[in-house]
């Protein structure tokens, strides 16, 4: 099963639109592929990490978070903690195993 299948299956996990999910996946991959910390980690593993990460963020956002973002063009402060936790959980699940 390819990343496209995983993407389609998980696209409706939370509140982000398909377009936002796609954009976030692309941004995650771009960042992960270019990170010096990821030398020697295959793109397929990094792709799985990004699907996990974007899905966790999507599952964790509330309607209030989305409304706050639309009003302020940024997420509330708790979002930093959410990003850290999502990153850590997906790192342990996908990369460190």
N, C-alpha and C positions, 0 to 999 in steps of 0.2 A: 504494500500500500504506500503510495507516494505522499509527499507533503500536501499536495493539492487535495487529496482525499481527507487527510487529517484536518486541513483547513476547513473544508466544506462541512465536515462532521461537527466541528467545534465552533463554527462561526456564530452560532446563536446562543452561546453560553450565557451571555449577560446583556448589557445595555448598549454596547458599542455597535454601530452599523457595520455592514459587510465592508464598506469602503474604509471605515476607521480601522477595522481589524486588519485589512489588507495593508493599509498604510503603516500601521504599527509593526506588522510582521516584516515588511520591507526595511523599515528603520532599524529594527532589532538586528536583522541579518547584516545590514551594512555595518553597523557598529561592532557586531561580534566578529565578522570576517576581518575587519581592519584592526582589531585589538591585538596588541603585542602579547597580551596574556593568553591568547588563544592559539599561539603558534603550535602546530602539531596536532590540533584537534580538527577532525574532519568537518567539512561543511555539512554533511548529513547530520552529525551530532549537534552542531550549532543550530541547524534548522529545527531539530527536535526541541532544543532548549528554547528557541524563540516561540515555537508553538505553545509550549508549556507556559512560558512567561506571559505572553500576550493573553492567553486563555485565563491565567490566574488573575491578571489585572482586570480583565473583563468581568470575571465572576465576582470580583471584590468591590467593584464600583457600585455606588448607590445612585438612585435617581437624583438625590440632593447633590452628589458629587458632580454629576453631569450638568445639572442646572447651574451650579457654582462655576463650572468651567465655561459654560456658554456665556455667563454674565461677566466673568473676570478674565477669560482667556488663559486661565491656569487652574490647576486643581488645588483643593485645600491643603493645608500643611500636612495632614495625616497621609497624604499621597506619597510623600517621601518614604515613610515607614512601610507603606504598602509595596512600593517598588523594591525596597531592600528585601523584605520578606519573600516576595514573589521570586526575585532573583536568587536568593539563597535556596529556597525550596526546589526550584528548577535546576539549579547547579547540582545540588545533592542528588536529585532524582535522575538527571540525564548525564551529567558530565563526570561526577565524582564516583559513580557506581563502579 
